[in-house]
Amino acid sequence: MSGGGTGGHIIPNIALIHELKERSSQRPDAQLELLYIGSRNGMEKKMIEDLHVPYYGISTGKLRRYFSLQNFIDVFKIPIGFVQALIKLIGFKPKVVFCKGGYVCFPLVMAARLLKIPVILHESDVTPGLANKLSARFATTICISFEESRKFFHGNKKIVLTGNPVRKELMFGNKEDGLRFVDFNEDKPILLFMGGSLGAEFINEFVWKNLDRLLIHYQVVHICGQGKSKSPEELLKLLDEKRKKNLSRYRIFNFVQQELKDLYALANVIITRAGAITLSEIDFFDKPAILIPLPAKNVSRGDQIENAKIFAKHHLCAILQQDEFTDEQFFDELKHLLQPGLKDSIPAKRKELASLAAEAGTSRVVPKTTALQKIANLIENI
């Protein structure tokens, strides 16, 4: 298995590791051996090692679409990573290679192809990243999360629509547990601000700039990213002297793991970027959202903008472009999303979910075959 660089490439792999281990434990005749190939010092290293899965780091060169002097250095890292991956694969002899994305995958996919090892590639976003575009020509099977992605993989033998894996543990979020975790009540709507595994400086700065205003009408849970938090003293300075007591309505975290499921269940509105994995999780909890996708210019390839547009077709959400963002626009959209009964007015997908939930006698329905199960099935079939 491989994938790295961001949580969006790593967290689905962690979910898949748990799924494969669970399946293996239920079949005495099945022997599961896992190896994770990632970058030498990427964030994936510790996350995977914590699962007691053997980890092997290779040299990785980022494939940038823009001019950078680093490109001249990184271009030499790719063949080094290819040789390292090749040697490791020869020794490990895997039956299949699964790649989630990120530039660490490209040399591994090439090495697997040379050794005629089947490769399953998974693309989370509507538009594929450069590494996945290049890797696709060597893959045996390409898993896509959106039907709209099919057009980007012309000429490939096998494309399978699986969707994005949602971690099993997230499916059991509990609102009451969330209230206890943050010590909130239900007197005021609860907003969940989050910026992905690395945080989002733009969202963080918006929250802190408007903290005084937010806490008058709302309770706020803010996941700001590792090392980006503020001290209680710094936060108090952001509030009007008469409203410092409102700080009890604000909870800030660098990172949340176990309790994230309960925060999803708790939130009235989720404010976030538009990473594909995050959108899949919001989709599962069927929550209203304000999406602030990463802008395309000089920051990203525009994948989050496309993700948000597709998501908005079937979900109750507002899309605010960072380049045109205003505080007043945000508060107007937030007020609109919190209107009583608005959630029930969104037709197609919501009515279908409500009908399934009514039949099951529950407020939420776990799909019979999730993306996680579909991908695990593909691996087992090979």
N, C-alpha and C positions, 0 to 999 in steps of 0.2 A: 504494500500500500504506500501511497505517496500523496503529498499535498502540503503546501505551506505558504507562509507569508502573512496570512490573515486568518482570523477565526473562521471566516466563511469557507476556507479550504481545509481547516483542521477539524472543526466541531462535527461536521457530517461524517468524517472518517472515524471519529471517536464513537459516534452513534453506531456506525457500521461494525466496528470492532466488538462492541457489546452484543450486537445482534448475532454476529458470527460465533462468538464465544458461547452465547446462550444456546444456539442451535447445536453446536458441537457437544455441549454438556448433555443434551437430550438424546444423543445418538452414540452409544458405546462403540459402535463400529467406525465412527468418524474420528480422524486425527486432524486437528487444526494446528498448523504452524504459521505464525504471522511474523512478518518482518516489515518494519516501517523505514522507508528511505526518505530522508528529508535534508534540509540544509544543515550545515555544521553548527551554526549558532542561532537558528531560527526559533521563534516562539513555540514551534511545534515540538521541539526536542523535549522539554520538560513535561509538556502535556501528555505526550505519548509514553515517556518513561514512567510517569506516574501510574500508567495502566499496566505496568510490568510487561510491556511489549518490546522486544529487541529493536533498537534504533541504530541506524547507520547514517552518518552524515556525509554528504558529498559536496564538492565545490559547485557553486551555483552562480550563474551569470544572469542578471536581470536583462530582459529584452525590452529596452525602452523604445518608444515610438518617436521620441523627441531627441534633439541633440544634447549630448552630455559627454564630458570627457571620460566619465566612468564606463561608457559603452566600450571604449578602446581597451579597457582592462578586463571587463566582464566577458568580452568575446572569447578570451583565452581560457576562461574558467569553464565554459561549456564543454569543450572536448576533454578537459581533465575530469569533469563530473561524469561524462559519458564512459570513460575508461574505468573510473571507480565503480560506477553502477554495473558495468559489464562484468567486472571481476566478481562483484558481490552476487550477482544473479547466477553466474556459473557455479559458484559455491553453494548457494541456497537452493537452486533448482525449483523455483516456484511453478505451480500449475497455472497461475493467472496473476497479472499485475493490474491493480485498480488505482487509477490516478484521479484525484479530485481537482487538480488545477494548481496554478502557480508555476513560476519559472523553474522550480526544482524538478518538475515532472518531465520536462522536455528531454534532457539527456537520458533519463531512465526509460522513457518510452522508446527512444531510438535503440537503446541497448536491448530492450525486450524484443523489439522487432527483429533485430539481427539474430537473436537466439530463437526466434520463432515461438516466443511465449505470447499467448493471447493477452491483449490489453483492453481493459474496459476503461473508458474515459467518461467523466461526468462533468457537465457544464451547468452551473447554477443559474447564470444570468441569461437574459434574452439574447444579448449579443456576446459571443465568445471572446475571451481574452486572447492576446497574441500567442501566448504559450499553448493554449488549447487549440487554436487554429493550426499551429504548426504540428502539434502532436496528433491531431485528428487524422492526418494522412497515414500515420503508422498504427492507428488503433483498429482493433477487431470490431468493437462495439462502442457506440457513442450514446450515452444517456443524456437526454435533454430534459429541462424542467418546464419549458414553455413550448407549445406547438409552434409559436412564431420563430423559434430558434432553428427549425429544420432547414430553412433556406440557406443558412450559413455553412452547411456541411454538405454541399453538392458532391456527388460522386462517391460518397462513402457507402460501404456495403450495408451496414446495419445501424439504424438509428432507432432508439427506443425512448418513448416518452415515459419517464418515470416520475417526474416532479422532483422536488427537493426533499431530502430526508429531514424529518423532524425527530429530535431526540425523544425516545420513549418516555423518559422521566418527565419531560415537559407536558406530556399528555395528562398528567394527574395533578395539575395546579389547583390550589384550593384558596378561595378568597379569604376565608376566615384565618387560615394560617398566614396569609399575606398581611392581614390587618394586625395580627399579633407580632409579626416580624418587624414591621415598621412602627408599631404602636400608634396607629391611626384609628379613627372612627369613620362612620359613613355620613357625617354631617355635611361635608363638602366633597365635590367631585375630586377624584384622585388622578393626577397626571403622571405618566411614566415617561421621563426623558432618557434616551439612551443613544449612544453613538457607535455601536459596534464594539468589537473586541479591543480596538485601539483607542476608543473614544472619538469624539468629534469636537474639535475646538470651537467651531462656529456655534454648535448647539450649546456647549458649555458657556460660552460668553453671553449668549442670548439669555440663558437662565439666570446667570449672575447679574446681568444688567437689569433684568426685569423681576428679580426675586421679590422685592417689596410689593410690586403690583400683583404678581402671581399669588402670593400667600394671603392676600385679602380675600380672594374668592375660591382658592383651590388648595389642596394638599399635594405636595410634589415629592416624587421619588426620582432621584437623579443619579444615573450610572454614568460617571464622567470619564472613565478610563484610567489605567494604571498610572499612578504618580501625578495625577492632574487635579487632585482634590484641594479644597481650601480648609483652613483651620476654622473652628467656631468663632474665634476673634475676628477673622477676616470676613466671615459671613455676617456677623452682627453689624459690621460697618456698612453693609449693603442695605440695611433696613432703616426706615424712618425711626427716630427715637421713640415715638409713641407706639410703634408696632414691632418692637424687638421681640415681644412675647410670641409673635407669629412664627418665629423660627422653629417652634415645636411642630409646625406643619411641613417641615422640610427634612428629608433624609437623603444624604449623599453617600455614594459608595464608589470605590475605584472599580470594583468588579464584583459581580454576583454570579454564583454558580448554582448551588443547590436550591436556593430560594427563588431563582428567576421564574420558575413555573408559577409560583404563588403571586409574584408581582404582576405577571401577565394576567392572571385570573382576577387580580385586584383592580387593575387600572380601568378607568372610564375612557380615557383616550391615551394613545401611545404616540409619542413624538420621537421620530428617529430618521436616520438616513434611509436609503432604499436598497440595502444589500439583499440579495435574493434569499438568503437563509433567514434573515430577520423577517422578511415579508411572509415566508412560509409559516413561521411561528405565529405571526399576527393573524394570518389566515386561519390557522387551526383554532385560535381562541376567538376568532370572529369579532375583533375589536375595532372600533373607529380609530383612525390614525391620521396624523399630520406628517407627511413625508417631505423631507428636505434633502433631495438627492444630491450627491456630489456633483458639482458643475463639471461640464466637459472641458472647458477651456483651461489648459495648463495644469489640470488636476487629475482628470480621469479620461477614459475613452468614451464616457457618456452612457455606460452600461446601467447605472442606477436610474438615470432619467428614463430609459426604455423600460426598465423593470417597473418603475412607478406608473407609467402610462398603462401598461398591461394590467397591473394590479388594480388600478382605478376602475377598470371596466366592470369588475364584479364585486367591489368592496366599497364600503363607506369610508372615504378618505379625502383629504385635501392635499394637493401637491403644491408646495411653495418652492419656487426656484431660488437658490441662494443668491444669484446675481441680482434678483429683483425683489428680494425679501424686505418687508417692512414689519415693524413690531405691530402696527395697527392691523395689518392684513392677518397676521397670526391670531391676534385676539378675536378678530371678526370670525375667522374660520373655526376657532375653538368654540366660540359661543354657538355657532351654527351646528357643529357636530354634537353638541350636548343638548340640543332641542329634544324635548320628550317626544317619543314616537318616531323620530327621524330614522332610527336604525331599522325599523320595521318597514319603511317605505322603499327600501332598495329591493327590487323585484327578484330576478332570476335566482342567483346563488343563495340569497338569504332565505327565500321561501323553501327552496329545496332542503337546506340545512334544518330549517324549522320543522319541516314535515318529517324528515328522518329522525330528528330528536324526539318528536311527539310519539312516533312509532316505538322508539326505543325506551321511552319513559325517562329520558334524561335531558339535561340542558345542552349537552354537547355530544357529538357523535365521533367516535374514533373510526376512521375509514377501515373497511375490511382488509384491504391490501394497501399498505402505505408505501411511499417511495422507498423507505428503508427496506421493506420486505421484497419489493420488486428487484432492487439492486442485489440484495443477498441471494435471491433466486437465480439471477443471472450468473453470479459467481459460482453458485452450487452446480448449475447446469453445465458450466464449462469444466 
